[in-house]
Amino acid sequence: MAPPSMLDSVVDGRAPAPAHGASARARDLLEPRDRNLIAPERLRRRPGGYFGPVREPRALTQEPLAGVPTGRGVKRFWGAIPIAVAAVLLLVRAWLHVAPLDRLATAAAEPQDPPAAVVHIGSIFVARGGPVIIGFQSEGAARLTFAGHELRGADLVTNRFIVPQGPAAIRFAAPPGARLVWSPVGRRGDPEYVPTSSLSPEPPARAVFDGPGAAPLDGVIALGLLATLVASLCVLARRRLAAVPRGTWLAMAVVFAAGVAVRWIDLGGFGQTWDEDINWAAGRNYITNVVGLDFSARSWRWNFEHPPVMKLLDGIGAQLADGLGPARAMSAIWIALGCALLVPIGGRLFRPRVGVLAGAIATLLPPMVAHGQIVGHESPTVLWWALAILLALGMHDYLSPNDRKAAAMLRVRMAWVGVAIGVAIGSRFINGLVGPLCAVIVVVQAPPRWRRETLLWGAILLPAAAVVTNYVVWPRVWAHPFASLYESLHKLVHPHFPEPFLGTITNHPGPHYFAVYLFATLPLGVLAGVAAGAVRMARTRDRSALIAVCWFVAPLGIALSPVRQDGVRYVMPCILALALIAAVGVDQLAVWARVRHAFTALAALVVAYLGLTLVRVHPYYLDYFGEQVGGAGNVAARGYFETAWWGEGIARAVTYVNAHAAPNARVHRECVLPSHLAWFREDLWMPMTNVATEATWIVRYAPESRPCPLPPDARPVFSVTSDGLVLATVYERP
């Protein structure tokens, strides 16, 4: 039996004191979760067959374990290294970067130009012909001439013009500090800064462009800054990271790699979705601001209704190409990391194999794959919730035997959990719900010795660190935090479009909305695992079960607000919790089976089932519904849920029209919502009509849920379908 001193120290959350004659089997009397709390040293067998005195067990924060420099000089300035690296990156950018207006030639002012304006002339490259929104942002009066069209004014001025593909003449007379902005064909929302690569000092006939539409230098510099930040955080956490078993790292790597690979396959096959261009453009602007050290309020006004962290992350990819591809690829990375973090979370709460299977299930669930391919708020939301929960679970790990040092360690860890919560809120306001969940976790996990300090410092440091972090990452609120925050929240109160829900059309569904959607969009096999996991947790009713249930319930707090829309989009963390509970259920089924390797067989069966499900609905994972509700086709026919709701499938229908329509054919797109995703060939824009009887081609989106009158002579010639659901139909008239 373990000596009383050891057992007492475990209850108090401290490392055990050394003891003479301690049995090597004493550690095995502890549960795996508790064993992780004390980090025992290996006992040494002395001559004579007894276990002699051993060194005091080393807490993970007492001495360096990995990645720490040994030289005195390097040690002294260790903290300055990331600052120096960031400074070098920004200096390189300042040296190599050419400002967009500096790329143009200068010219003499004309009488019509504003007084004291600097005149820039040259060409701008229009990559795709069609409607282009172009303009400028200027603190004083400015004048822009683009392809023969003129704009005047101050502040933000834009207008829409239909222009052909290729170089177009541009002349801009504005005071210093002004910038050109646009929304080229293929993107809408707040305008984005015109990149240097899209400009030339020569007239259109002689203009030459190098990679128009992209800003790879800014993307690489921003990626370097992000890598420096991540590396710095890993150095700070090196002792904790070094304690993670190699098997856990390997399992996390496999889940992460599989998650990225699954999402990168046919990354844009579903087409453009509703909010992607808005997030993409704002993210690109934000990254330009950061690498240019521009933190003025006017430069952070883009898509200000949402916090900036998600846009900063995906904005790095937006700089690398004139398209959604790299930004989508980065979105896949964030959500795959969130799924990988389920491995240590599940291993800590239950057992290692539960964590591995939970990560695999989350990686392959259709809603998780769908939102991991989109430039949106959902992907980093999954990552920040998983990270905050993991940090909260480790709050009391390896505390020093010295109470004063242990209390200091506890306060530091509280602050870091608060930082994770603040970053989550900085991605999306509703992620503030992870705060109460983390508070529950740290209190439930706290040993009796540290419960009072946990309650006290948790109540102070968790919200304080979260608020400070959210303030720091959002330059728009620096000058006027309360007024800016009110303005952002006020813009979010507008009602959303009505949608089908359980046979009715409404934009005010009941508070059960998200719970019903989670039931409907979970594959039936995983739902069975959740049921078995619920039975096991109901029987055990331990701390792990309580935390898993709280994890599932916490995101559903959004149901108390008016934001009840878009399926599971706002409750993605619930899906992580369900994946964990399903893995617990599979583990329990294996125990009940009493067959060797039953868990391995069941886990392989679940993974294969989810893989086949993804293949069956590829690439329209957004419209997946489980077998328990009859699939997407049955759901749409009965009006149970919203389908074809975010623009998926429009691109294929429009591509068909672009390939088959005669030059200057008349097209009708009034049956497409969202219409800003229907990007037709450039010659089809001028003759476009709002009257269906005048059109040769009609594109109808979401025919099951959005009525749209059609002429009797319109015949369907092409359809986009998925799992029995018609997403879009193309009609042709004689």
HUSUL-V196881 format. One record per residue. N is the residue number from 1. RES is the residue in three letters. OMEGA is omega as a letter, one per 20 degrees, with the letter a starting at -180 (NA if undefined). Layout:
n:N res:RES omega:OMEGA
n:N res:RES omega:OMEGA
//
This chain:
n:1 res:MET omega:a
n:2 res:ALA omega:r
n:3 res:PRO omega:r
n:4 res:PRO omega:a
n:5 res:SER omega:a
n:6 res:MET omega:a
n:7 res:LEU omega:r
n:8 res:ASP omega:a
n:9 res:SER omega:r
n:10 res:VAL omega:r
n:11 res:VAL omega:a
n:12 res:ASP omega:a
n:13 res:GLY omega:r
n:14 res:ARG omega:r
n:15 res:ALA omega:a
n:16 res:PRO omega:r
n:17 res:ALA omega:r
n:18 res:PRO omega:a
n:19 res:ALA omega:r
n:20 res:HIS omega:r
n:21 res:GLY omega:a
n:22 res:ALA omega:a
n:23 res:SER omega:r
n:24 res:ALA omega:a
n:25 res:ARG omega:a
n:26 res:ALA omega:a
n:27 res:ARG omega:a
n:28 res:ASP omega:r
n:29 res:LEU omega:a
n:30 res:LEU omega:r
n:31 res:GLU omega:a
n:32 res:PRO omega:a
n:33 res:ARG omega:a
n:34 res:ASP omega:r
n:35 res:ARG omega:r
n:36 res:ASN omega:a
n:37 res:LEU omega:a
n:38 res:ILE omega:r
n:39 res:ALA omega:a
n:40 res:PRO omega:r
n:41 res:GLU omega:r
n:42 res:ARG omega:r
n:43 res:LEU omega:a
n:44 res:ARG omega:r
n:45 res:ARG omega:r
n:46 res:ARG omega:r
n:47 res:PRO omega:a
n:48 res:GLY omega:r
n:49 res:GLY omega:a
n:50 res:TYR omega:r
n:51 res:PHE omega:a
n:52 res:GLY omega:r
n:53 res:PRO omega:r
n:54 res:VAL omega:r
n:55 res:ARG omega:r
n:56 res:GLU omega:a
n:57 res:PRO omega:a
n:58 res:ARG omega:r
n:59 res:ALA omega:a
n:60 res:LEU omega:a
n:61 res:THR omega:a
n:62 res:GLN omega:r
n:63 res:GLU omega:a
n:64 res:PRO omega:a
n:65 res:LEU omega:a
n:66 res:ALA omega:r
n:67 res:GLY omega:a
n:68 res:VAL omega:r
n:69 res:PRO omega:a
n:70 res:THR omega:a
n:71 res:GLY omega:a
n:72 res:ARG omega:a
n:73 res:GLY omega:r
n:74 res:VAL omega:r
n:75 res:LYS omega:a
n:76 res:ARG omega:a
n:77 res:PHE omega:a
n:78 res:TRP omega:a
n:79 res:GLY omega:a
n:80 res:ALA omega:a
n:81 res:ILE omega:r
n:82 res:PRO omega:r
n:83 res:ILE omega:r
n:84 res:ALA omega:r
n:85 res:VAL omega:r
n:86 res:ALA omega:r
n:87 res:ALA omega:r
n:88 res:VAL omega:r
n:89 res:LEU omega:r
n:90 res:LEU omega:r
n:91 res:LEU omega:r
n:92 res:VAL omega:r
n:93 res:ARG omega:r
n:94 res:ALA omega:a
n:95 res:TRP omega:a
n:96 res:LEU omega:a
n:97 res:HIS omega:r
n:98 res:VAL omega:a
n:99 res:ALA omega:a
n:100 res:PRO omega:a
n:101 res:LEU omega:r
n:102 res:ASP omega:r
n:103 res:ARG omega:r
n:104 res:LEU omega:r
n:105 res:ALA omega:r
n:106 res:THR omega:a
n:107 res:ALA omega:r
n:108 res:ALA omega:r
n:109 res:ALA omega:r
n:110 res:GLU omega:a
n:111 res:PRO omega:a
n:112 res:GLN omega:a
n:113 res:ASP omega:r
n:114 res:PRO omega:r
n:115 res:PRO omega:r
n:116 res:ALA omega:r
n:117 res:ALA omega:r
n:118 res:VAL omega:a
n:119 res:VAL omega:r
n:120 res:HIS omega:a
n:121 res:ILE omega:r
n:122 res:GLY omega:a
n:123 res:SER omega:r
n:124 res:ILE omega:a
n:125 res:PHE omega:r
n:126 res:VAL omega:a
n:127 res:ALA omega:a
n:128 res:ARG omega:a
n:129 res:GLY omega:a
n:130 res:GLY omega:a
n:131 res:PRO omega:r
n:132 res:VAL omega:r
n:133 res:ILE omega:a
n:134 res:ILE omega:r
n:135 res:GLY omega:a
n:136 res:PHE omega:r
n:137 res:GLN omega:a
n:138 res:SER omega:r
n:139 res:GLU omega:r
n:140 res:GLY omega:r
n:141 res:ALA omega:a
n:142 res:ALA omega:a
n:143 res:ARG omega:a
n:144 res:LEU omega:r
n:145 res:THR omega:a
n:146 res:PHE omega:r
n:147 res:ALA omega:r
n:148 res:GLY omega:r
n:149 res:HIS omega:a
n:150 res:GLU omega:r
n:151 res:LEU omega:r
n:152 res:ARG omega:r
n:153 res:GLY omega:r
n:154 res:ALA omega:a
n:155 res:ASP omega:a
n:156 res:LEU omega:a
n:157 res:VAL omega:r
n:158 res:THR omega:r
n:159 res:ASN omega:a
n:160 res:ARG omega:r
n:161 res:PHE omega:r
n:162 res:ILE omega:a
n:163 res:VAL omega:r
n:164 res:PRO omega:r
n:165 res:GLN omega:r
n:166 res:GLY omega:a
n:167 res:PRO omega:r
n:168 res:ALA omega:a
n:169 res:ALA omega:r
n:170 res:ILE omega:r
n:171 res:ARG omega:a
n:172 res:PHE omega:r
n:173 res:ALA omega:a
n:174 res:ALA omega:r
n:175 res:PRO omega:r
n:176 res:PRO omega:a
n:177 res:GLY omega:r
n:178 res:ALA omega:r
n:179 res:ARG omega:r
n:180 res:LEU omega:r
n:181 res:VAL omega:r
n:182 res:TRP omega:r
n:183 res:SER omega:a
n:184 res:PRO omega:r
n:185 res:VAL omega:a
n:186 res:GLY omega:a
n:187 res:ARG omega:r
n:188 res:ARG omega:a
n:189 res:GLY omega:r
n:190 res:ASP omega:a
n:191 res:PRO omega:r
n:192 res:GLU omega:r
n:193 res:TYR omega:r
n:194 res:VAL omega:a
n:195 res:PRO omega:r
n:196 res:THR omega:a
n:197 res:SER omega:a
n:198 res:SER omega:a
n:199 res:LEU omega:r
n:200 res:SER omega:r
n:201 res:PRO omega:a
n:202 res:GLU omega:r
n:203 res:PRO omega:a
n:204 res:PRO omega:a
n:205 res:ALA omega:a
n:206 res:ARG omega:a
n:207 res:ALA omega:r
n:208 res:VAL omega:a
n:209 res:PHE omega:a
n:210 res:ASP omega:r
n:211 res:GLY omega:a
n:212 res:PRO omega:r
n:213 res:GLY omega:a
n:214 res:ALA omega:r
n:215 res:ALA omega:a
n:216 res:PRO omega:r
n:217 res:LEU omega:r
n:218 res:ASP omega:r
n:219 res:GLY omega:a
n:220 res:VAL omega:r
n:221 res:ILE omega:r
n:222 res:ALA omega:r
n:223 res:LEU omega:r
n:224 res:GLY omega:r
n:225 res:LEU omega:r
n:226 res:LEU omega:r
n:227 res:ALA omega:r
n:228 res:THR omega:r
n:229 res:LEU omega:a
n:230 res:VAL omega:r
n:231 res:ALA omega:r
n:232 res:SER omega:r
n:233 res:LEU omega:r
n:234 res:CYS omega:r
n:235 res:VAL omega:r
n:236 res:LEU omega:a
n:237 res:ALA omega:a
n:238 res:ARG omega:a
n:239 res:ARG omega:r
n:240 res:ARG omega:a
n:241 res:LEU omega:a
n:242 res:ALA omega:a
n:243 res:ALA omega:a
n:244 res:VAL omega:a
n:245 res:PRO omega:a
n:246 res:ARG omega:r
n:247 res:GLY omega:r
n:248 res:THR omega:r
n:249 res:TRP omega:a
n:250 res:LEU omega:r
n:251 res:ALA omega:r
n:252 res:MET omega:r
n:253 res:ALA omega:r
n:254 res:VAL omega:r
n:255 res:VAL omega:a
n:256 res:PHE omega:a
n:257 res:ALA omega:r
n:258 res:ALA omega:r
n:259 res:GLY omega:r
n:260 res:VAL omega:a
n:261 res:ALA omega:a
n:262 res:VAL omega:a
n:263 res:ARG omega:r
n:264 res:TRP omega:r
n:265 res:ILE omega:a
n:266 res:ASP omega:a
n:267 res:LEU omega:a
n:268 res:GLY omega:a
n:269 res:GLY omega:a
n:270 res:PHE omega:a
n:271 res:GLY omega:r
n:272 res:GLN omega:r
n:273 res:THR omega:a
n:274 res:TRP omega:a
n:275 res:ASP omega:a
n:276 res:GLU omega:a
n:277 res:ASP omega:r
n:278 res:ILE omega:r
n:279 res:ASN omega:a
n:280 res:TRP omega:a
n:281 res:ALA omega:r
n:282 res:ALA omega:r
n:283 res:GLY omega:r
n:284 res:ARG omega:r
n:285 res:ASN omega:a
n:286 res:TYR omega:a
n:287 res:ILE omega:r
n:288 res:THR omega:r
n:289 res:ASN omega:a
n:290 res:VAL omega:a
n:291 res:VAL omega:r
n:292 res:GLY omega:a
n:293 res:LEU omega:r
n:294 res:ASP omega:a
n:295 res:PHE omega:r
n:296 res:SER omega:a
n:297 res:ALA omega:a
n:298 res:ARG omega:a
n:299 res:SER omega:a
n:300 res:TRP omega:a
n:301 res:ARG omega:a
n:302 res:TRP omega:a
n:303 res:ASN omega:a
n:304 res:PHE omega:r
n:305 res:GLU omega:r
n:306 res:HIS omega:r
n:307 res:PRO omega:a
n:308 res:PRO omega:a
n:309 res:VAL omega:r
n:310 res:MET omega:a
n:311 res:LYS omega:r
n:312 res:LEU omega:a
n:313 res:LEU omega:a
n:314 res:ASP omega:r
n:315 res:GLY omega:r
n:316 res:ILE omega:r
n:317 res:GLY omega:r
n:318 res:ALA omega:r
n:319 res:GLN omega:a
n:320 res:LEU omega:a
n:321 res:ALA omega:r
n:322 res:ASP omega:a
n:323 res:GLY omega:a
n:324 res:LEU omega:a
n:325 res:GLY omega:a
n:326 res:PRO omega:r
n:327 res:ALA omega:r
n:328 res:ARG omega:r
n:329 res:ALA omega:r
n:330 res:MET omega:r
n:331 res:SER omega:r
n:332 res:ALA omega:r
n:333 res:ILE omega:a
n:334 res:TRP omega:a
n:335 res:ILE omega:r
n:336 res:ALA omega:r
n:337 res:LEU omega:r
n:338 res:GLY omega:r
n:339 res:CYS omega:r
n:340 res:ALA omega:r
n:341 res:LEU omega:r
n:342 res:LEU omega:a
n:343 res:VAL omega:r
n:344 res:PRO omega:r
n:345 res:ILE omega:r
n:346 res:GLY omega:r
n:347 res:GLY omega:a
n:348 res:ARG omega:a
n:349 res:LEU omega:a
n:350 res:PHE omega:r
n:351 res:ARG omega:a
n:352 res:PRO omega:a
n:353 res:ARG omega:r
n:354 res:VAL omega:r
n:355 res:GLY omega:r
n:356 res:VAL omega:a
n:357 res:LEU omega:r
n:358 res:ALA omega:r
n:359 res:GLY omega:r
n:360 res:ALA omega:r
n:361 res:ILE omega:r
n:362 res:ALA omega:a
n:363 res:THR omega:a
n:364 res:LEU omega:r
n:365 res:LEU omega:a
n:366 res:PRO omega:r
n:367 res:PRO omega:r
n:368 res:MET omega:r
n:369 res:VAL omega:a
n:370 res:ALA omega:a
n:371 res:HIS omega:r
n:372 res:GLY omega:r
n:373 res:GLN omega:a
n:374 res:ILE omega:r
n:375 res:VAL omega:a
n:376 res:GLY omega:a
n:377 res:HIS omega:a
n:378 res:GLU omega:a
n:379 res:SER omega:r
n:380 res:PRO omega:r
n:381 res:THR omega:r
n:382 res:VAL omega:a
n:383 res:LEU omega:a
n:384 res:TRP omega:r
n:385 res:TRP omega:a
n:386 res:ALA omega:a
n:387 res:LEU omega:a
n:388 res:ALA omega:r
n:389 res:ILE omega:r
n:390 res:LEU omega:r
n:391 res:LEU omega:r
n:392 res:ALA omega:r
n:393 res:LEU omega:a
n:394 res:GLY omega:a
n:395 res:MET omega:a
n:396 res:HIS omega:r
n:397 res:ASP omega:r
n:398 res:TYR omega:r
n:399 res:LEU omega:a
n:400 res:SER omega:r
n:401 res:PRO omega:r
n:402 res:ASN omega:a
n:403 res:ASP omega:a
n:404 res:ARG omega:r
n:405 res:LYS omega:r
n:406 res:ALA omega:r
n:407 res:ALA omega:r
n:408 res:ALA omega:r
n:409 res:MET omega:a
n:410 res:LEU omega:r
n:411 res:ARG omega:r
n:412 res:VAL omega:a
n:413 res:ARG omega:r
n:414 res:MET omega:a
n:415 res:ALA omega:a
n:416 res:TRP omega:r
n:417 res:VAL omega:r
n:418 res:GLY omega:r
n:419 res:VAL omega:r
n:420 res:ALA omega:r
n:421 res:ILE omega:r
n:422 res:GLY omega:r
n:423 res:VAL omega:r
n:424 res:ALA omega:r
n:425 res:ILE omega:r
n:426 res:GLY omega:r
n:427 res:SER omega:a
n:428 res:ARG omega:a
n:429 res:PHE omega:a
n:430 res:ILE omega:r
n:431 res:ASN omega:r
n:432 res:GLY omega:r
n:433 res:LEU omega:r
n:434 res:VAL omega:r
n:435 res:GLY omega:r
n:436 res:PRO omega:r
n:437 res:LEU omega:r
n:438 res:CYS omega:r
n:439 res:ALA omega:r
n:440 res:VAL omega:a
n:441 res:ILE omega:a
n:442 res:VAL omega:r
n:443 res:VAL omega:a
n:444 res:VAL omega:a
n:445 res:GLN omega:a
n:446 res:ALA omega:r
n:447 res:PRO omega:a
n:448 res:PRO omega:a
n:449 res:ARG omega:a
n:450 res:TRP omega:a
n:451 res:ARG omega:a
n:452 res:ARG omega:r
n:453 res:GLU omega:r
n:454 res:THR omega:r
n:455 res:LEU omega:a
n:456 res:LEU omega:a
n:457 res:TRP omega:r
n:458 res:GLY omega:r
n:459 res:ALA omega:a
n:460 res:ILE omega:a
n:461 res:LEU omega:a
n:462 res:LEU omega:r
n:463 res:PRO omega:a
n:464 res:ALA omega:r
n:465 res:ALA omega:r
n:466 res:ALA omega:a
n:467 res:VAL omega:a
n:468 res:VAL omega:a
n:469 res:THR omega:a
n:470 res:ASN omega:r
n:471 res:TYR omega:a
n:472 res:VAL omega:a
n:473 res:VAL omega:a
n:474 res:TRP omega:a
n:475 res:PRO omega:a
n:476 res:ARG omega:a
n:477 res:VAL omega:a
n:478 res:TRP omega:a
n:479 res:ALA omega:a
n:480 res:HIS omega:a
n:481 res:PRO omega:a
n:482 res:PHE omega:r
n:483 res:ALA omega:a
n:484 res:SER omega:r
n:485 res:LEU omega:r
n:486 res:TYR omega:r
n:487 res:GLU omega:r
n:488 res:SER omega:a
n:489 res:LEU omega:a
n:490 res:HIS omega:a
n:491 res:LYS omega:a
n:492 res:LEU omega:a
n:493 res:VAL omega:a
n:494 res:HIS omega:a
n:495 res:PRO omega:r
n:496 res:HIS omega:a
n:497 res:PHE omega:r
n:498 res:PRO omega:a
n:499 res:GLU omega:r
n:500 res:PRO omega:r
n:501 res:PHE omega:r
n:502 res:LEU omega:r
n:503 res:GLY omega:r
n:504 res:THR omega:r
n:505 res:ILE omega:a
n:506 res:THR omega:r
n:507 res:ASN omega:r
n:508 res:HIS omega:r
n:509 res:PRO omega:a
n:510 res:GLY omega:a
n:511 res:PRO omega:r
n:512 res:HIS omega:a
n:513 res:TYR omega:a
n:514 res:PHE omega:r
n:515 res:ALA omega:r
n:516 res:VAL omega:r
n:517 res:TYR omega:r
n:518 res:LEU omega:r
n:519 res:PHE omega:a
n:520 res:ALA omega:a
n:521 res:THR omega:r
n:522 res:LEU omega:r
n:523 res:PRO omega:a
n:524 res:LEU omega:r
n:525 res:GLY omega:r
n:526 res:VAL omega:r
n:527 res:LEU omega:r
n:528 res:ALA omega:r
n:529 res:GLY omega:r
n:530 res:VAL omega:r
n:531 res:ALA omega:r
n:532 res:ALA omega:r
n:533 res:GLY omega:r
n:534 res:ALA omega:r
n:535 res:VAL omega:a
n:536 res:ARG omega:a
n:537 res:MET omega:r
n:538 res:ALA omega:a
n:539 res:ARG omega:a
n:540 res:THR omega:r
n:541 res:ARG omega:r
n:542 res:ASP omega:a
n:543 res:ARG omega:a
n:544 res:SER omega:r
n:545 res:ALA omega:r
n:546 res:LEU omega:a
n:547 res:ILE omega:r
n:548 res:ALA omega:r
n:549 res:VAL omega:r
n:550 res:CYS omega:r
n:551 res:TRP omega:r
n:552 res:PHE omega:a
n:553 res:VAL omega:a
n:554 res:ALA omega:a
n:555 res:PRO omega:r
n:556 res:LEU omega:r
n:557 res:GLY omega:r
n:558 res:ILE omega:r
n:559 res:ALA omega:r
n:560 res:LEU omega:r
n:561 res:SER omega:r
n:562 res:PRO omega:a
n:563 res:VAL omega:r
n:564 res:ARG omega:a
n:565 res:GLN omega:r
n:566 res:ASP omega:r
n:567 res:GLY omega:a
n:568 res:VAL omega:a
n:569 res:ARG omega:a
n:570 res:TYR omega:a
n:571 res:VAL omega:r
n:572 res:MET omega:r
n:573 res:PRO omega:r
n:574 res:CYS omega:a
n:575 res:ILE omega:r
n:576 res:LEU omega:r
n:577 res:ALA omega:r
n:578 res:LEU omega:r
n:579 res:ALA omega:r
n:580 res:LEU omega:a
n:581 res:ILE omega:r
n:582 res:ALA omega:r
n:583 res:ALA omega:r
n:584 res:VAL omega:r
n:585 res:GLY omega:r
n:586 res:VAL omega:r
n:587 res:ASP omega:r
n:588 res:GLN omega:r
n:589 res:LEU omega:r
n:590 res:ALA omega:r
n:591 res:VAL omega:r
n:592 res:TRP omega:a
n:593 res:ALA omega:r
n:594 res:ARG omega:r
n:595 res:VAL omega:r
n:596 res:ARG omega:a
n:597 res:HIS omega:r
n:598 res:ALA omega:a
n:599 res:PHE omega:r
n:600 res:THR omega:a
n:601 res:ALA omega:a
n:602 res:LEU omega:r
n:603 res:ALA omega:r
n:604 res:ALA omega:r
n:605 res:LEU omega:r
n:606 res:VAL omega:a
n:607 res:VAL omega:r
n:608 res:ALA omega:r
n:609 res:TYR omega:r
n:610 res:LEU omega:r
n:611 res:GLY omega:r
n:612 res:LEU omega:r
n:613 res:THR omega:r
n:614 res:LEU omega:r
n:615 res:VAL omega:a
n:616 res:ARG omega:a
n:617 res:VAL omega:a
n:618 res:HIS omega:i
n:619 res:PRO omega:a
n:620 res:TYR omega:a
n:621 res:TYR omega:r
n:622 res:LEU omega:a
n:623 res:ASP omega:r
n:624 res:TYR omega:r
n:625 res:PHE omega:a
n:626 res:GLY omega:a
n:627 res:GLU omega:a
n:628 res:GLN omega:r
n:629 res:VAL omega:r
n:630 res:GLY omega:r
n:631 res:GLY omega:a
n:632 res:ALA omega:a
n:633 res:GLY omega:r
n:634 res:ASN omega:r
n:635 res:VAL omega:a
n:636 res:ALA omega:a
n:637 res:ALA omega:a
n:638 res:ARG omega:r
n:639 res:GLY omega:a
n:640 res:TYR omega:a
n:641 res:PHE omega:r
n:642 res:GLU omega:r
n:643 res:THR omega:a
n:644 res:ALA omega:a
n:645 res:TRP omega:a
n:646 res:TRP omega:r
n:647 res:GLY omega:a
n:648 res:GLU omega:r
n:649 res:GLY omega:a
n:650 res:ILE omega:a
n:651 res:ALA omega:a
n:652 res:ARG omega:r
n:653 res:ALA omega:r
n:654 res:VAL omega:r
n:655 res:THR omega:r
n:656 res:TYR omega:r
n:657 res:VAL omega:a
n:658 res:ASN omega:a
n:659 res:ALA omega:a
n:660 res:HIS omega:a
n:661 res:ALA omega:r
n:662 res:ALA omega:r
n:663 res:PRO omega:r
n:664 res:ASN omega:r
n:665 res:ALA omega:a
n:666 res:ARG omega:a
n:667 res:VAL omega:r
n:668 res:HIS omega:a
n:669 res:ARG omega:a
n:670 res:GLU omega:r
n:671 res:CYS omega:r
n:672 res:VAL omega:r
n:673 res:LEU omega:j
n:674 res:PRO omega:a
n:675 res:SER omega:a
n:676 res:HIS omega:r
n:677 res:LEU omega:a
n:678 res:ALA omega:a
n:679 res:TRP omega:a
n:680 res:PHE omega:r
n:681 res:ARG omega:a
n:682 res:GLU omega:a
n:683 res:ASP omega:a
n:684 res:LEU omega:a
n:685 res:TRP omega:a
n:686 res:MET omega:r
n:687 res:PRO omega:a
n:688 res:MET omega:a
n:689 res:THR omega:r
n:690 res:ASN omega:a
n:691 res:VAL omega:a
n:692 res:ALA omega:a
n:693 res:THR omega:r
n:694 res:GLU omega:a
n:695 res:ALA omega:r
n:696 res:THR omega:a
n:697 res:TRP omega:r
n:698 res:ILE omega:r
n:699 res:VAL omega:a
n:700 res:ARG omega:a
n:701 res:TYR omega:r
n:702 res:ALA omega:a
n:703 res:PRO omega:a
n:704 res:GLU omega:a
n:705 res:SER omega:a
n:706 res:ARG omega:r
n:707 res:PRO omega:r
n:708 res:CYS omega:a
n:709 res:PRO omega:a
n:710 res:LEU omega:r
n:711 res:PRO omega:a
n:712 res:PRO omega:a
n:713 res:ASP omega:r
n:714 res:ALA omega:a
n:715 res:ARG omega:r
n:716 res:PRO omega:r
n:717 res:VAL omega:a
n:718 res:PHE omega:r
n:719 res:SER omega:r
n:720 res:VAL omega:a
n:721 res:THR omega:r
n:722 res:SER omega:r
n:723 res:ASP omega:r
n:724 res:GLY omega:a
n:725 res:LEU omega:r
n:726 res:VAL omega:r
n:727 res:LEU omega:a
n:728 res:ALA omega:r
n:729 res:THR omega:r
n:730 res:VAL omega:r
n:731 res:TYR omega:r
n:732 res:GLU omega:r
n:733 res:ARG omega:r
n:734 res:PRO omega:NA
//
